[in-house]
Amino acid sequence: MKKLLIGASALVILIIITLISYNIVQANNPVPEKTSLISIQKDIDKKISTYGYTFDNPNIILNPYEISPLTALIAFETKSPEIITITIKGKDKLTTYSHTFDKTDKHYIPVYGLYPNYNNEIIIKSETKEKVINIKTEPLPEDFILPTNITKKEEYLTNELYFYTPSSKGYTCAYDTNGDVRWYLTKNFIWEISRLKNGHLLLSTDSLVNYPYYTTGLFEIDLLGKIYYEYLIDGGYHHDYYEMENGNLLVLSNNLSDGTVEDYIVEIDRKNGNIVNTIDLTTILPQEEGKSANSTEYDWFHNNSIWYDENTNQILLSGRHQDIVVSLDYTTKKINYIIGDPTNWSSEYQKYFLTPTNNLEWQYASHAAKILPNGDISLFDNGVNRSKEEKNYLKAENNYSRGVIYRVDKENMTITQIYQYGKERGSSYYSPYISDMDYLNDGHYLIHSGGISYKNGQILNVPASLGEADTLKSITTEILNNEVIFEIELPTNNYRSEKMPLYQKDNYHPTEGITLGSFNKTETSKNQVPLIKYKKENDTYNKYNIVIEKETNRLAITGTFSKNDKVKIILDKFLGKKTYDFIISTRPYTAMCVDTFNNNKEEKLTLTKYINNTTLNGKYSIYIYINGTVYKTNYYVNF
């Protein structure tokens, strides 16, 4: 019995020594942490205060959130609640901006629309006083894009700004009617830019869930650059969103496990970030019909816009790679009708196509389909090839893009073209991708031909990044009663353009930003890799330029690989090893809508594998398997 006890004790000691030895062997350096933008802002929020500051001696903070250089925050207190009005002096009446804020005794006054490299004059008025404040700003970055041409008829213009999101070179920014830059962000936010009902902007986040441009979700943000909410979406966000009447967000996303992209829509509950409804277009539309020249198996539909009409409970989607705009009943998910050329569609779907009543021209590869207040449908008709049959394709130099409005008679399943602009400008207005059309009022439109590009003087028929363009251009045209009242030309490609006021319900709130939503668990590999034998980091390992970072919700491993490399990531803890496939490949994209994150043009690819922390718990040592060799990195990650 005594021997058994001694033997048991020895076994326990051996197990303890083994565990200690294991931890000693595994112990290394913690993965460097990448601080999220919303976390950085939480520290900034704590330092912003009105306490001790007065109207006569206010707290003035230029670029308070460090990403919006042409803004400031003026903070102070008054003895009793007062109404404050601010005026930002411009170079003329159209470029001077004023705004009146709600009555309070603790004042946080956001200042927008400062000129760069300029001693800006700001006038603040209380109910009894007036004060002039001067704010000096820094110059624009050297690579900032400035207009090459502006035409305008000032008597018809108002003092809203023209906001842009980039598709290639450029910044998320806004120009006034003189073409002066009055706002920009230093972070790379892309896709749609528009105002929510509360006055905030909704922009993409600044990181990806997947290449080439699927971001982790959306930031609800003001012009100061302050983030109020971050909405995480497991399938990522691309192209467009729509704010519903109940406040929820319809967002274009992906169901990446399906093996296809840009064919999935989610409805997000704004209160908690939960997904409360989904639409999977692979269950509604055929993937093999109506293909355009741009269609691929991976990106068969390429949904680039979404619009919801509460009166008819229909959503409108624009499928670039099938050359259609489709209306769906949001409740039943059934097709109401399809706008587009019915060539190469089967008889099963012909019944959904509308019949023209006049000399209508169909749209091809369209963007930005919207339902207008009177029920008409506007869109930007990019016009790629202008046919479903290759023998009839138009060359780029003979083609054109246009803004167009259609009127649909659903009862009789007919369609009438009632307006177009752009055809008369020929190929100089031809944008084979991106672009926008906005209804401002009856007879008042903003048409944005955002993807014009050339190579060796020849206009391209493909997106700039795919055609290796050497000259870029975007033209934004404001039209009132068939007359061009403003046009701005920029030497770059811009995804969208919106005309919006500088101030709109702008009540700044010094509250910490909140992250809502979540990511699903990252699938593990079916083929495990044993850790019996491994090597430490060496010259062979270093040639892959591997960088490992811990983000708030996930682990990011970036490396530069050849297309034939076989790579896996191994996270190892005692009795808890997990292996993940790192796929080294690119898809045959035919519509690289934004080139911001695209670096996969060379034989060697710089890619990132993201491993979500869902189901991960504890301390994991990190190993990387490359072409038959396991490398033990110097890092561990703790979730």
DOLUM-31358 format. One line per field, with one value per residue (C-alpha): residue number from 1; residue in three letters; x, y, z. Coordinates in nm, 2 decimals, padded with zeros to 4 digits. Layout:
! residues N
pos: (NUM;...)
code: (ala;...)
east: (X;...)
north: (Y;...)
up: (Z;...)
//
This chain:
! residues 639
pos: (1;2;3;4;5;6;7;8;9;10;11;12;13;14;15;16;17;18;19;20;21;22;23;24;25;26;27;28;29;30;31;32;33;34;35;36;37;38;39;40;41;42;43;44;45;46;47;48;49;50;51;52;53;54;55;56;57;58;59;60;61;62;63;64;65;66;67;68;69;70;71;72;73;74;75;76;77;78;79;80;81;82;83;84;85;86;87;88;89;90;91;92;93;94;95;96;97;98;99;100;101;102;103;104;105;106;107;108;109;110;111;112;113;114;115;116;117;118;119;120;121;122;123;124;125;126;127;128;129;130;131;132;133;134;135;136;137;138;139;140;141;142;143;144;145;146;147;148;149;150;151;152;153;154;155;156;157;158;159;160;161;162;163;164;165;166;167;168;169;170;171;172;173;174;175;176;177;178;179;180;181;182;183;184;185;186;187;188;189;190;191;192;193;194;195;196;197;198;199;200;201;202;203;204;205;206;207;208;209;210;211;212;213;214;215;216;217;218;219;220;221;222;223;224;225;226;227;228;229;230;231;232;233;234;235;236;237;238;239;240;241;242;243;244;245;246;247;248;249;250;251;252;253;254;255;256;257;258;259;260;261;262;263;264;265;266;267;268;269;270;271;272;273;274;275;276;277;278;279;280;281;282;283;284;285;286;287;288;289;290;291;292;293;294;295;296;297;298;299;300;301;302;303;304;305;306;307;308;309;310;311;312;313;314;315;316;317;318;319;320;321;322;323;324;325;326;327;328;329;330;331;332;333;334;335;336;337;338;339;340;341;342;343;344;345;346;347;348;349;350;351;352;353;354;355;356;357;358;359;360;361;362;363;364;365;366;367;368;369;370;371;372;373;374;375;376;377;378;379;380;381;382;383;384;385;386;387;388;389;390;391;392;393;394;395;396;397;398;399;400;401;402;403;404;405;406;407;408;409;410;411;412;413;414;415;416;417;418;419;420;421;422;423;424;425;426;427;428;429;430;431;432;433;434;435;436;437;438;439;440;441;442;443;444;445;446;447;448;449;450;451;452;453;454;455;456;457;458;459;460;461;462;463;464;465;466;467;468;469;470;471;472;473;474;475;476;477;478;479;480;481;482;483;484;485;486;487;488;489;490;491;492;493;494;495;496;497;498;499;500;501;502;503;504;505;506;507;508;509;510;511;512;513;514;515;516;517;518;519;520;521;522;523;524;525;526;527;528;529;530;531;532;533;534;535;536;537;538;539;540;541;542;543;544;545;546;547;548;549;550;551;552;553;554;555;556;557;558;559;560;561;562;563;564;565;566;567;568;569;570;571;572;573;574;575;576;577;578;579;580;581;582;583;584;585;586;587;588;589;590;591;592;593;594;595;596;597;598;599;600;601;602;603;604;605;606;607;608;609;610;611;612;613;614;615;616;617;618;619;620;621;622;623;624;625;626;627;628;629;630;631;632;633;634;635;636;637;638;639)
code: (met;lys;lys;leu;leu;ile;gly;ala;ser;ala;leu;val;ile;leu;ile;ile;ile;thr;leu;ile;ser;tyr;asn;ile;val;gln;ala;asn;asn;pro;val;pro;glu;lys;thr;ser;leu;ile;ser;ile;gln;lys;asp;ile;asp;lys;lys;ile;ser;thr;tyr;gly;tyr;thr;phe;asp;asn;pro;asn;ile;ile;leu;asn;pro;tyr;glu;ile;ser;pro;leu;thr;ala;leu;ile;ala;phe;glu;thr;lys;ser;pro;glu;ile;ile;thr;ile;thr;ile;lys;gly;lys;asp;lys;leu;thr;thr;tyr;ser;his;thr;phe;asp;lys;thr;asp;lys;his;tyr;ile;pro;val;tyr;gly;leu;tyr;pro;asn;tyr;asn;asn;glu;ile;ile;ile;lys;ser;glu;thr;lys;glu;lys;val;ile;asn;ile;lys;thr;glu;pro;leu;pro;glu;asp;phe;ile;leu;pro;thr;asn;ile;thr;lys;lys;glu;glu;tyr;leu;thr;asn;glu;leu;tyr;phe;tyr;thr;pro;ser;ser;lys;gly;tyr;thr;cys;ala;tyr;asp;thr;asn;gly;asp;val;arg;trp;tyr;leu;thr;lys;asn;phe;ile;trp;glu;ile;ser;arg;leu;lys;asn;gly;his;leu;leu;leu;ser;thr;asp;ser;leu;val;asn;tyr;pro;tyr;tyr;thr;thr;gly;leu;phe;glu;ile;asp;leu;leu;gly;lys;ile;tyr;tyr;glu;tyr;leu;ile;asp;gly;gly;tyr;his;his;asp;tyr;tyr;glu;met;glu;asn;gly;asn;leu;leu;val;leu;ser;asn;asn;leu;ser;asp;gly;thr;val;glu;asp;tyr;ile;val;glu;ile;asp;arg;lys;asn;gly;asn;ile;val;asn;thr;ile;asp;leu;thr;thr;ile;leu;pro;gln;glu;glu;gly;lys;ser;ala;asn;ser;thr;glu;tyr;asp;trp;phe;his;asn;asn;ser;ile;trp;tyr;asp;glu;asn;thr;asn;gln;ile;leu;leu;ser;gly;arg;his;gln;asp;ile;val;val;ser;leu;asp;tyr;thr;thr;lys;lys;ile;asn;tyr;ile;ile;gly;asp;pro;thr;asn;trp;ser;ser;glu;tyr;gln;lys;tyr;phe;leu;thr;pro;thr;asn;asn;leu;glu;trp;gln;tyr;ala;ser;his;ala;ala;lys;ile;leu;pro;asn;gly;asp;ile;ser;leu;phe;asp;asn;gly;val;asn;arg;ser;lys;glu;glu;lys;asn;tyr;leu;lys;ala;glu;asn;asn;tyr;ser;arg;gly;val;ile;tyr;arg;val;asp;lys;glu;asn;met;thr;ile;thr;gln;ile;tyr;gln;tyr;gly;lys;glu;arg;gly;ser;ser;tyr;tyr;ser;pro;tyr;ile;ser;asp;met;asp;tyr;leu;asn;asp;gly;his;tyr;leu;ile;his;ser;gly;gly;ile;ser;tyr;lys;asn;gly;gln;ile;leu;asn;val;pro;ala;ser;leu;gly;glu;ala;asp;thr;leu;lys;ser;ile;thr;thr;glu;ile;leu;asn;asn;glu;val;ile;phe;glu;ile;glu;leu;pro;thr;asn;asn;tyr;arg;ser;glu;lys;met;pro;leu;tyr;gln;lys;asp;asn;tyr;his;pro;thr;glu;gly;ile;thr;leu;gly;ser;phe;asn;lys;thr;glu;thr;ser;lys;asn;gln;val;pro;leu;ile;lys;tyr;lys;lys;glu;asn;asp;thr;tyr;asn;lys;tyr;asn;ile;val;ile;glu;lys;glu;thr;asn;arg;leu;ala;ile;thr;gly;thr;phe;ser;lys;asn;asp;lys;val;lys;ile;ile;leu;asp;lys;phe;leu;gly;lys;lys;thr;tyr;asp;phe;ile;ile;ser;thr;arg;pro;tyr;thr;ala;met;cys;val;asp;thr;phe;asn;asn;asn;lys;glu;glu;lys;leu;thr;leu;thr;lys;tyr;ile;asn;asn;thr;thr;leu;asn;gly;lys;tyr;ser;ile;tyr;ile;tyr;ile;asn;gly;thr;val;tyr;lys;thr;asn;tyr;tyr;val;asn;phe)
east: (00.00;00.28;00.46;00.13;00.11;00.47;00.41;00.10;00.28;00.56;00.32;00.15;00.50;00.59;00.26;00.33;00.69;00.56;00.31;00.57;00.81;00.55;00.47;00.84;00.89;00.58;00.65;00.77;00.66;00.30;00.18;00.19;-00.16;-00.31;-00.52;-00.85;-00.97;-01.26;-01.03;-00.80;-01.10;-01.21;-00.89;-00.95;-01.31;-01.19;-00.97;-01.24;-01.40;-01.60;-01.50;-01.32;-01.37;-01.60;-01.74;-01.46;-01.19;-01.31;-01.13;-01.03;-00.91;-00.81;-00.86;-00.98;-01.01;-00.68;-00.83;-01.03;-00.77;-01.01;-01.23;-01.21;-01.41;-01.49;-01.59;-01.70;-01.97;-02.22;-02.39;-02.73;-02.85;-02.79;-02.83;-02.50;-02.46;-02.14;-02.02;-01.72;-01.62;-01.57;-01.43;-01.78;-02.14;-02.18;-01.88;-01.97;-02.14;-02.35;-02.52;-02.73;-02.70;-02.95;-02.98;-02.76;-02.51;-02.24;-02.14;-01.95;-01.94;-01.81;-01.64;-01.64;-01.54;-01.20;-00.97;-00.63;-00.31;-00.52;-00.59;-00.97;-01.20;-01.48;-01.76;-01.95;-02.25;-02.44;-02.77;-02.57;-02.21;-02.01;-01.65;-01.41;-01.18;-00.89;-00.79;-00.47;-00.47;-00.19;-00.14;-00.31;-00.11;00.12;-00.08;-00.42;-00.63;-00.74;-00.99;-00.86;-01.18;-01.49;-01.78;-02.07;-02.37;-02.37;-02.72;-02.86;-02.63;-02.67;-02.39;-02.39;-02.06;-01.97;-01.86;-01.65;-01.52;-01.22;-01.19;-00.82;-00.59;-00.76;-00.92;-01.27;-01.33;-01.56;-01.52;-01.71;-01.86;-01.52;-01.34;-01.17;-01.12;-01.33;-01.32;-01.13;-01.04;-00.69;-00.82;-00.92;-01.30;-01.46;-01.80;-02.12;-02.12;-02.45;-02.62;-02.83;-03.15;-02.95;-02.70;-02.41;-02.23;-02.21;-01.88;-01.69;-01.45;-01.08;-01.00;-01.10;-01.26;-01.15;-00.98;-01.00;-01.22;-01.47;-01.45;-01.53;-01.84;-01.95;-01.87;-02.14;-01.93;-01.95;-01.75;-01.51;-01.41;-01.57;-01.71;-02.04;-02.10;-01.91;-02.12;-01.93;-02.06;-01.93;-01.95;-01.81;-01.96;-01.93;-02.07;-02.39;-02.64;-02.99;-03.13;-03.49;-03.77;-03.74;-03.37;-03.24;-02.97;-02.99;-02.63;-02.47;-02.26;-02.14;-02.20;-01.84;-01.91;-02.12;-01.81;-01.96;-01.95;-02.17;-02.50;-02.61;-02.80;-02.83;-03.07;-02.89;-03.08;-02.93;-02.99;-02.78;-02.60;-02.78;-02.87;-03.25;-03.31;-03.11;-03.15;-02.95;-02.97;-02.83;-03.17;-03.37;-03.18;-03.00;-02.63;-02.58;-02.83;-02.80;-02.42;-02.23;-01.87;-01.77;-01.94;-01.73;-01.84;-01.72;-01.88;-02.18;-02.42;-02.20;-02.47;-02.36;-02.67;-02.97;-03.28;-03.59;-03.94;-04.16;-04.48;-04.45;-04.22;-03.99;-03.61;-03.42;-03.08;-02.84;-02.66;-02.37;-02.27;-02.62;-02.70;-03.02;-03.20;-03.42;-03.72;-03.79;-04.08;-03.89;-04.12;-04.16;-03.82;-04.00;-03.92;-04.16;-03.99;-03.66;-03.53;-03.28;-03.21;-03.38;-03.13;-02.99;-03.25;-03.46;-03.84;-03.88;-03.75;-03.87;-04.21;-04.03;-03.88;-04.06;-04.16;-04.06;-04.33;-04.10;-03.75;-03.60;-03.23;-03.15;-02.89;-02.57;-02.35;-02.55;-02.50;-02.69;-03.05;-03.30;-03.67;-03.77;-04.05;-04.30;-04.21;-03.98;-03.64;-03.32;-02.98;-02.64;-02.62;-02.25;-02.32;-02.05;-02.06;-02.42;-02.52;-02.56;-02.42;-02.05;-02.09;-02.28;-02.04;-01.96;-01.60;-01.52;-01.43;-01.78;-01.96;-02.12;-02.25;-02.55;-02.79;-03.13;-03.49;-03.74;-04.11;-04.24;-04.60;-04.60;-04.97;-04.90;-04.53;-04.42;-04.14;-04.09;-03.77;-03.85;-03.51;-03.14;-02.82;-02.48;-02.53;-02.48;-02.13;-02.00;-01.69;-01.56;-01.83;-01.78;-01.72;-01.72;-01.75;-01.85;-02.04;-02.37;-02.69;-02.88;-03.22;-03.20;-03.54;-03.78;-03.57;-03.26;-03.00;-02.64;-02.48;-02.13;-01.93;-01.66;-01.45;-01.33;-00.97;-00.72;-00.41;-00.18;-00.46;-00.72;-01.02;-01.05;-01.34;-01.24;-01.18;-00.87;-00.67;-00.74;-00.66;-00.34;-00.46;-00.21;-00.48;-00.78;-01.08;-01.41;-01.68;-01.96;-02.24;-02.53;-02.83;-03.13;-03.42;-03.20;-02.93;-02.58;-02.54;-02.22;-01.95;-01.63;-01.36;-01.10;-00.79;-00.88;-01.16;-01.42;-01.67;-01.96;-02.04;-02.31;-02.42;-02.49;-02.50;-02.19;-02.41;-02.72;-02.85;-02.49;-02.52;-02.18;-02.21;-01.90;-01.99;-01.76;-01.81;-01.98;-01.90;-02.20;-02.23;-01.98;-01.78;-01.85;-01.58;-01.31;-01.33;-01.05;-00.86;-00.97;-00.60;-00.41;-00.04;00.16;00.40;00.65;00.91;00.95;01.21;01.26;01.24;01.52;01.63;01.38;01.10;01.19;01.17;00.79;00.78;00.54;00.37;00.15;-00.09;-00.37;-00.68;-00.97;-01.17;-00.92;-00.56;-00.42;-00.13;00.01;00.28;00.41;00.37;00.38;00.06;00.17;00.27;00.09;00.04;-00.14;-00.16;-00.14;-00.25;-00.13;-00.20;-00.20;-00.47;-00.61;-00.44;-00.62;-00.51;-00.63;-00.59;-00.42;-00.54;-00.29;-00.48;-00.67;-01.00;-01.06;-01.22;-01.36;-01.48;-01.22;-01.45;-01.19;-00.82;-00.75;-00.67;-00.56;-00.20;-00.24;-00.11;00.23;00.34;00.40;00.09;00.08;-00.23;-00.37;-00.53;-00.78;-00.87;-01.17;-01.14;-01.49;-01.44;-01.07;-00.98;-00.65;-00.29;-00.18;00.17;00.17;00.33;00.32;00.34;00.49;00.55;00.61;00.80;00.66;00.81;00.77;00.73;00.84;00.49;00.19;-00.16;-00.39;-00.77)
north: (00.00;00.23;00.16;00.24;00.57;00.66;00.55;00.77;01.07;01.02;01.02;01.34;01.51;01.39;01.54;01.87;01.88;01.80;02.08;02.32;02.21;02.25;02.60;02.69;02.55;02.73;03.06;03.34;03.69;03.82;03.91;04.29;04.44;04.67;04.92;04.97;05.32;05.30;05.21;05.50;05.73;05.61;05.76;06.08;06.11;06.10;06.41;06.63;06.86;07.19;07.22;07.55;07.69;07.99;08.16;08.41;08.15;07.83;07.50;07.48;07.14;07.12;06.78;06.63;06.27;06.29;06.17;06.48;06.77;07.03;07.02;07.14;07.12;07.43;07.34;07.57;07.63;07.91;08.00;07.93;07.74;07.94;07.89;07.91;07.99;07.93;08.08;07.95;08.23;08.13;08.30;08.40;08.36;08.01;07.89;08.04;07.80;07.87;07.64;07.69;07.44;07.33;07.52;07.40;07.51;07.27;07.34;07.11;07.30;07.10;07.32;07.18;07.33;07.48;07.56;07.38;07.58;07.88;08.11;08.04;08.29;08.15;08.36;08.22;08.40;08.34;08.51;08.81;08.79;08.75;08.63;08.58;08.28;08.21;07.85;07.78;07.45;07.24;07.20;06.92;06.60;06.61;06.34;06.51;06.51;06.86;06.95;07.00;07.18;07.34;07.50;07.66;07.89;08.04;08.18;07.83;07.68;07.63;07.60;07.22;07.03;06.75;06.45;06.17;05.82;05.70;05.41;05.45;05.74;05.99;06.05;06.04;06.42;06.71;07.01;07.33;07.51;07.67;07.33;07.40;07.11;07.17;06.83;06.50;06.20;06.05;05.70;05.49;05.47;05.35;05.27;05.46;05.80;05.95;06.10;05.89;06.05;06.15;06.35;06.11;05.95;05.58;05.46;05.14;05.03;05.06;04.68;04.37;04.04;03.92;04.03;04.23;04.49;04.34;04.55;04.42;04.64;05.00;05.30;05.55;05.86;06.24;06.48;06.53;06.17;06.05;05.70;05.65;05.29;05.02;04.74;04.42;04.19;03.83;03.83;04.18;04.49;04.61;04.88;05.00;05.01;05.15;05.30;05.17;05.36;05.17;05.26;04.92;04.89;04.68;04.60;04.43;04.15;03.80;03.44;03.34;02.98;02.95;03.00;03.31;03.68;04.00;03.80;03.83;04.10;04.13;04.35;04.48;04.58;04.92;04.87;04.56;04.49;04.15;04.02;03.99;03.91;03.78;03.75;03.49;03.56;03.21;03.08;03.34;03.39;03.15;03.18;03.06;03.28;03.63;03.64;03.95;03.95;04.04;03.74;03.48;03.18;03.34;03.68;03.59;03.87;04.15;04.34;04.70;04.88;04.84;05.05;04.98;05.13;05.10;05.19;04.88;04.67;04.61;04.62;04.71;04.55;04.62;04.31;04.43;04.09;04.00;04.35;04.36;04.56;04.33;04.41;04.17;04.15;04.20;03.97;03.68;03.72;03.66;03.85;04.14;04.23;04.26;04.56;04.47;04.30;03.96;03.81;03.47;03.42;03.11;03.10;03.05;03.40;03.58;03.65;03.88;04.10;04.43;04.52;04.87;05.11;05.36;05.37;05.27;05.17;04.90;04.96;04.75;04.69;04.96;05.11;05.30;05.19;05.39;05.43;05.80;05.96;05.93;05.56;05.61;05.43;05.61;05.45;05.50;05.31;05.23;05.08;04.82;04.66;04.76;04.42;04.06;03.92;03.94;04.01;04.33;04.46;04.83;04.94;05.18;05.46;05.43;05.39;05.61;05.61;05.80;05.87;05.73;05.73;05.46;05.44;05.10;04.99;04.67;04.59;04.57;04.47;04.76;05.01;05.36;05.56;05.92;06.08;06.04;06.24;06.14;05.97;06.30;06.33;06.01;05.82;06.12;06.04;05.66;05.49;05.10;05.06;05.24;05.58;05.72;05.91;06.10;06.26;06.60;06.73;06.72;06.79;06.83;06.55;06.48;06.24;06.10;05.93;05.81;05.55;05.71;05.59;05.57;05.39;05.53;05.78;05.50;05.49;05.16;04.92;04.77;04.91;05.12;04.87;04.58;04.79;04.93;05.28;05.57;05.84;05.86;06.09;06.14;06.39;06.49;06.69;06.87;06.92;07.15;07.15;07.00;07.26;07.19;07.42;07.27;07.03;06.92;06.71;06.52;06.34;06.01;05.75;05.80;05.54;05.77;06.14;06.29;06.65;06.72;07.00;07.06;07.07;06.85;06.78;06.81;06.77;06.63;06.38;06.31;05.94;05.64;05.46;05.12;04.80;04.59;04.27;03.99;03.74;03.37;03.12;03.06;02.72;02.49;02.27;01.92;01.82;01.86;01.91;01.73;01.94;01.66;01.83;02.20;02.47;02.81;03.12;03.13;03.29;03.07;03.17;03.54;03.56;03.53;03.87;03.74;03.99;03.87;04.11;04.08;04.29;04.34;04.04;03.83;03.74;03.86;03.69;03.86;03.72;03.73;03.40;03.25;03.11;02.75;02.78;02.55;02.74;02.66;02.85;02.64;02.77;02.54;02.51;02.21;01.98;02.25;02.26;02.43;02.43;02.68;02.67;02.99;02.98;03.15;03.24;03.52;03.51;03.62;03.96;04.15;04.45;04.58;04.85;04.99;04.95;05.07;04.73;04.56;04.45;04.12;04.20;04.04;03.68;03.70;03.78;03.97;03.83;03.82;03.53;03.64;03.40;03.52;03.48;03.31;02.98;03.06;03.08;03.09;03.12;02.98;02.95;03.03;02.80;02.84;02.55;02.64;02.38;02.08;02.26;02.38;02.70;02.79;03.17;03.38;03.47;03.36;03.51;03.52;03.54)
up: (00.00;00.09;-00.24;-00.42;-00.24;-00.32;-00.68;-00.71;-00.55;-00.80;-01.08;-00.96;-00.92;-01.27;-01.42;-01.24;-01.36;-01.71;-01.70;-01.56;-01.83;-02.10;-01.99;-01.98;-02.33;-02.45;-02.28;-02.52;-02.62;-02.62;-02.97;-03.02;-02.98;-03.25;-03.07;-03.24;-03.34;-03.11;-02.81;-02.90;-02.89;-02.55;-02.41;-02.60;-02.47;-02.11;-02.16;-02.33;-02.08;-02.04;-01.67;-01.59;-01.94;-02.02;-02.33;-02.31;-02.24;-02.41;-02.45;-02.82;-02.96;-03.32;-03.47;-03.14;-03.26;-03.46;-03.79;-03.91;-03.95;-04.07;-03.77;-03.41;-03.09;-02.87;-02.52;-02.23;-01.97;-01.91;-01.58;-01.72;-02.03;-02.35;-02.73;-02.92;-03.29;-03.48;-03.81;-04.01;-04.24;-04.60;-04.91;-05.02;-04.91;-05.06;-04.87;-04.53;-04.29;-03.98;-03.73;-03.41;-03.13;-02.86;-02.54;-02.26;-02.00;-02.10;-02.46;-02.70;-03.03;-03.32;-03.58;-03.93;-04.27;-04.18;-04.47;-04.48;-04.42;-04.32;-04.03;-04.01;-03.86;-03.64;-03.49;-03.19;-03.05;-02.73;-02.64;-02.50;-02.64;-02.96;-02.99;-03.28;-03.26;-03.51;-03.58;-03.78;-03.96;-04.12;-04.50;-04.69;-04.73;-05.04;-05.21;-05.17;-05.49;-05.60;-05.87;-06.23;-06.35;-06.20;-06.38;-06.19;-06.21;-05.87;-05.88;-05.87;-05.61;-05.24;-04.98;-04.94;-04.99;-05.23;-05.03;-05.19;-05.10;-05.29;-05.53;-05.60;-05.49;-05.26;-04.92;-04.79;-04.82;-04.92;-05.15;-05.15;-05.45;-05.52;-05.52;-05.19;-04.95;-04.64;-04.47;-04.49;-04.29;-04.27;-04.22;-04.52;-04.51;-04.83;-05.00;-04.94;-04.76;-04.66;-04.35;-04.11;-03.97;-03.66;-03.87;-03.83;-04.12;-04.17;-04.32;-04.36;-04.09;-04.16;-04.16;-04.35;-04.30;-04.64;-04.96;-05.17;-04.99;-04.75;-04.44;-04.09;-04.07;-04.03;-03.82;-03.72;-03.70;-03.70;-03.90;-03.61;-03.67;-03.34;-03.36;-03.17;-03.28;-03.45;-03.61;-03.67;-03.94;-03.97;-04.35;-04.38;-04.55;-04.91;-05.14;-04.98;-04.69;-04.63;-04.31;-04.26;-04.11;-03.78;-03.76;-03.86;-04.12;-04.44;-04.53;-04.83;-04.69;-04.78;-04.67;-04.72;-04.64;-04.96;-05.17;-05.34;-05.26;-05.30;-05.30;-04.93;-04.74;-04.36;-04.15;-03.84;-03.52;-03.44;-03.06;-03.02;-03.35;-03.40;-03.74;-03.75;-04.11;-04.41;-04.78;-04.97;-05.34;-05.43;-05.33;-05.53;-05.86;-06.09;-06.10;-06.45;-06.64;-06.78;-06.74;-06.85;-06.96;-06.61;-06.44;-06.25;-06.06;-05.73;-05.81;-06.02;-05.92;-05.77;-05.58;-05.55;-05.42;-05.19;-05.14;-04.94;-05.00;-04.70;-04.89;-05.11;-04.88;-05.17;-05.18;-05.50;-05.58;-05.86;-06.00;-06.21;-06.34;-06.46;-06.59;-06.39;-06.12;-05.93;-05.70;-05.42;-05.17;-04.84;-04.65;-04.89;-05.07;-05.39;-05.72;-05.80;-06.13;-06.31;-06.50;-06.77;-07.10;-07.09;-07.34;-07.22;-06.95;-06.94;-06.99;-06.61;-06.54;-06.86;-06.68;-06.44;-06.70;-06.78;-07.13;-07.26;-07.38;-07.56;-07.71;-07.38;-07.35;-07.10;-06.83;-06.82;-06.52;-06.33;-05.99;-05.72;-05.80;-05.59;-05.56;-05.58;-05.38;-05.67;-05.72;-06.02;-06.03;-06.08;-06.14;-06.29;-06.62;-06.66;-07.00;-07.01;-07.36;-07.41;-07.51;-07.37;-07.70;-07.76;-08.13;-08.05;-07.78;-07.81;-07.77;-07.49;-07.73;-07.88;-07.55;-07.29;-06.93;-06.80;-06.52;-06.61;-06.46;-06.54;-06.46;-06.37;-06.41;-06.20;-06.28;-06.65;-06.62;-06.84;-06.81;-06.96;-06.98;-06.87;-06.82;-06.91;-06.89;-07.01;-07.35;-07.52;-07.37;-07.53;-07.41;-07.22;-06.96;-06.98;-06.65;-06.67;-06.29;-05.97;-06.00;-05.86;-05.93;-05.66;-05.66;-05.49;-05.58;-05.88;-06.18;-05.96;-05.98;-05.90;-06.15;-06.07;-06.34;-06.10;-06.28;-06.60;-06.68;-06.97;-07.06;-07.33;-07.42;-07.48;-07.26;-07.07;-07.06;-06.72;-06.37;-06.34;-06.13;-06.37;-06.67;-06.52;-06.60;-06.62;-06.62;-06.38;-06.38;-06.21;-06.32;-06.09;-06.25;-06.08;-06.30;-06.24;-06.49;-06.76;-06.71;-06.57;-06.27;-06.13;-06.23;-06.06;-06.23;-06.02;-06.14;-05.96;-05.94;-05.67;-05.56;-05.46;-05.45;-05.23;-05.19;-04.82;-04.58;-04.35;-04.04;-03.98;-03.63;-03.51;-03.13;-03.02;-02.73;-02.52;-02.47;-02.53;-02.86;-02.84;-03.05;-03.14;-03.33;-03.34;-03.56;-03.59;-03.50;-03.76;-03.91;-03.82;-04.07;-04.15;-04.18;-03.85;-03.83;-03.55;-03.34;-03.27;-03.47;-03.54;-03.62;-03.46;-03.68;-03.93;-04.26;-04.45;-04.22;-04.24;-04.61;-04.58;-04.39;-04.14;-03.91;-03.62;-03.44;-03.19;-03.26;-03.03;-03.15;-03.35;-03.44;-03.77;-03.94;-04.25;-04.48;-04.84;-05.02;-05.36;-05.50;-05.46;-05.10;-04.85;-04.52;-04.19;-03.86;-03.54;-03.20;-02.93;-02.56;-02.33;-02.46;-02.69;-03.03;-03.32;-03.68;-03.95;-04.32;-04.47;-04.83;-05.07;-05.37;-05.55;-05.71;-06.08;-05.99;-06.29;-06.09;-05.85;-05.72;-05.48;-05.51;-05.16;-05.01;-05.33;-05.33;-05.50;-05.85;-05.83;-05.84;-05.47;-05.26;-04.93;-04.75;-04.40;-04.22;-03.95;-03.67;-03.46;-03.09;-03.07;-02.88;-02.81;-02.44;-02.27;-02.38;-02.72;-02.86;-03.23;-03.49;-03.87;-04.11;-04.45;-04.72;-04.49;-04.22;-03.88;-03.74;-03.38;-03.37;-03.08;-02.99;-02.79;-02.78;-02.48;-02.52)
//
